Each structure stands twice: as C-alpha cells, then as structure tokens.
C-alpha cells in the first residue's frame, strides 16, 4: 500500500487508519505539551491516544510519501500510521506545523497565528519545526521535474516491489 500524504488528507482518513492500520496494542500515538495560561513558562505534557478497532489489520508493506505539503493533521496521520511495523516513510521534511492554531491581532489590524502546542512522538522526538520521522529521504530532481516524473512515487513503487519480493 502506498499512502500519499504530501497533501492534506480528508477528515475520514483518520477513521480508516484507526480501523485497518494501527495495531490494537498501541497505547498512544502522539504526545503534546500545552501552556498553563495562569503560570507563564509552565507547560504540561499529555499523551494522546486515537481509538483503535478490533479489526483485522493490514500486515504488508506500507509506504508513506511526505514533503513540505505534509502538515498539521497530515503529520499526525503519518505518526499514527508509523505505529504499524510494516511502515516505511519516504520523501522530504514535512512542515513541522502540528497542534492547534492560536490567532492574534497586532496593531493596525495585522493578523497572525502560530501553533499553541508542542507536538512530539512518544519517544520525545519534536515534530514542531523538524517534521515527521523519515526513513528514506527522497527529493524530486530538476531533471525528473522536467521529464514529468514523480521520483518519490517511483521510489515508493520500487520499495513496495522489493519488500513484496522478500516475503
């Protein structure tokens, strides 16, 4: 299975992942930190678990494709899928823009926004600014773009073929 998360996934995608990809044994998939608004500088950590379902799980190679277009909910989806032991993540650094959106207004009506949460893997890897964990970095080349090729997809297809032959 190849999952292209180089773009924002639909909201029902999370349900599919929970039902058919994430093993039932997974306790939690992300950890986030949030500020105590009454005590500036104090932050709390919380582990977040998505529901899993007692359904037969997909147990063959899964290749996730990511890039800078992978952000927010897409990055959380990647983290969730990576709990499946058959997953390989390829591509380039994702946006590192997880968490809620905190908006503010500056003088003269200038609007701004930032992520109000720290977002992590359960092992402490910071997703904010760094992006999701990648197993194989693959970037489009100028030559590939000129030829109309999707080199990340080509790599995914090669990995699926190689991992299928091993079984």
C-alpha positions as CSV (number, residue, x, y, z in Angstrom):
1,X,0.0,0.0,0.0
2,X,1.3,3.5,-0.9
3,X,-0.2,6.4,1.0
4,X,0.4,9.8,-0.4
5,X,0.3,12.4,2.4
6,X,2.1,15.1,0.5
7,X,-1.2,16.9,0.6
8,X,-3.8,17.4,3.4
9,X,-5.8,14.2,4.0
10,X,-9.6,14.1,4.3
11,X,-11.1,14.0,7.8
12,X,-12.4,10.5,7.4
13,X,-8.9,9.2,6.6
14,X,-8.1,9.0,10.4
15,X,-11.0,6.6,10.8
16,X,-9.6,4.3,8.1
17,X,-6.2,4.4,9.7
18,X,-7.6,3.5,13.1
19,X,-9.6,0.7,11.8
20,X,-7.2,-1.0,9.4
21,X,-3.6,0.1,10.0
22,X,-2.8,1.0,13.7
23,X,-2.3,-2.2,15.8
24,X,-4.7,-2.6,18.7
25,X,-1.7,-2.8,21.1
26,X,-0.7,0.8,20.5
27,X,-1.3,2.8,23.7
28,X,-0.8,6.3,22.3
29,X,0.5,7.8,19.2
30,X,1.4,11.4,20.0
31,X,2.5,13.5,22.9
32,X,1.8,17.2,23.2
33,X,2.7,20.0,25.6
34,X,0.5,22.9,26.4
35,X,1.0,26.1,28.5
36,X,-0.6,26.9,31.8
37,X,-2.0,30.4,31.0
38,X,-2.1,31.3,34.7
39,X,1.6,30.4,35.1
40,X,3.7,31.8,32.2
41,X,6.6,29.5,31.4
42,X,4.9,26.4,32.9
43,X,3.9,23.6,30.4
44,X,2.2,20.3,30.8
45,X,2.6,17.1,28.7
46,X,-0.2,14.8,27.7
47,X,-0.2,11.6,25.7
48,X,-3.0,11.3,23.2
49,X,-4.4,8.0,22.0
50,X,-6.6,7.6,19.0
51,X,-9.2,4.8,19.1
52,X,-8.3,1.5,17.6
53,X,-10.8,-1.1,16.5
54,X,-10.7,-4.9,16.9
55,X,-10.5,-5.4,13.1
56,X,-8.0,-7.3,11.0
57,X,-5.1,-5.0,10.4
58,X,-3.1,-4.5,7.2
59,X,0.1,-6.5,7.5
60,X,2.0,-5.9,4.3
61,X,4.4,-3.1,3.3
62,X,3.1,0.4,3.7
63,X,5.0,3.3,2.1
64,X,4.1,6.8,3.3
65,X,5.1,9.7,1.0
66,X,5.7,13.1,2.7
67,X,7.1,16.5,1.8
68,X,6.7,20.2,2.9
69,X,3.0,19.9,1.9
70,X,2.5,17.4,4.8
71,X,1.4,19.5,7.7
72,X,-0.8,19.5,10.8
73,X,-3.4,16.7,10.5
74,X,-1.3,15.1,7.8
75,X,1.7,14.9,10.1
76,X,-0.5,13.5,12.9
77,X,-1.7,10.9,10.4
78,X,1.8,9.9,9.5
79,X,2.7,9.5,13.2
80,X,-0.3,7.3,13.6
81,X,0.4,5.1,10.6
82,X,4.1,4.7,11.6
83,X,2.8,2.6,14.5
84,X,2.3,-0.2,12.0
85,X,5.6,-2.2,11.9
86,X,5.4,-2.6,8.1
87,X,5.6,1.2,7.5
88,X,8.4,3.0,5.6
89,X,8.3,6.8,5.4
90,X,9.9,8.4,2.4
91,X,10.2,11.9,1.0
92,X,11.5,15.2,2.4
93,X,10.9,17.2,5.6
94,X,7.3,17.9,6.4
95,X,6.2,21.3,7.6
96,X,6.5,20.7,11.3
97,X,3.3,22.5,11.9
98,X,1.3,20.4,14.2
99,X,-1.0,21.4,17.0
100,X,-3.8,23.9,17.4
101,X,-3.9,27.3,15.8
102,X,-3.6,30.3,18.2
103,X,-4.5,33.6,16.4
104,X,-3.7,37.1,17.5
105,X,-4.0,40.6,16.2
106,X,-1.2,43.1,16.0
107,X,-1.5,46.9,15.9
108,X,-3.1,48.2,12.7
109,X,-5.2,45.0,12.4
110,X,-2.3,42.7,11.3
111,X,-3.4,39.1,11.9
112,X,-1.0,36.4,13.0
113,X,-1.2,32.8,14.0
114,X,1.1,30.1,15.5
115,X,0.9,26.6,16.9
116,X,0.0,26.8,20.5
117,X,1.1,23.3,21.3
118,X,4.4,21.4,21.3
119,X,4.0,18.2,19.3
120,X,6.1,15.1,19.8
121,X,6.5,11.4,19.1
122,X,6.0,9.2,22.2
123,X,9.9,8.8,22.4
124,X,10.3,12.6,22.7
125,X,11.2,13.5,19.0
126,X,9.9,17.0,18.4
127,X,7.7,17.4,15.3
128,X,7.4,21.2,15.5
129,X,9.8,22.7,13.1
130,X,11.5,19.4,12.3
131,X,8.7,17.4,10.7
132,X,7.9,13.7,10.9
133,X,10.5,11.0,11.1
134,X,11.6,9.9,7.6
135,X,13.3,6.5,6.8
136,X,14.5,7.4,3.3
137,X,15.0,11.0,2.1
138,X,13.9,11.3,-1.5
139,X,13.6,14.7,-3.3
140,X,12.4,15.5,-6.8
141,X,15.3,16.4,-9.1
142,X,15.2,19.2,-11.7
143,X,15.7,16.5,-14.4
144,X,12.8,14.5,-13.0
145,X,10.5,17.5,-12.9
146,X,11.4,18.5,-16.5
147,X,10.6,14.9,-17.6
148,X,7.3,15.0,-15.7
149,X,8.3,12.2,-13.4
150,X,7.3,11.7,-9.7
151,X,10.5,10.4,-8.3
152,X,9.1,10.0,-4.8
153,X,6.3,7.8,-6.2
154,X,8.9,5.9,-8.3
155,X,10.9,5.2,-5.1
156,X,7.7,4.1,-3.3
157,X,6.9,1.6,-6.1
158,X,10.4,0.2,-6.0
159,X,10.3,-0.2,-2.2
160,X,6.9,-2.0,-2.4
161,X,8.3,-4.3,-5.1
162,X,11.5,-5.0,-3.1
163,X,9.6,-5.6,0.1
164,X,7.0,-7.8,-1.6
165,X,9.7,-10.0,-3.1
166,X,11.2,-10.6,0.3
167,X,8.0,-12.2,1.6
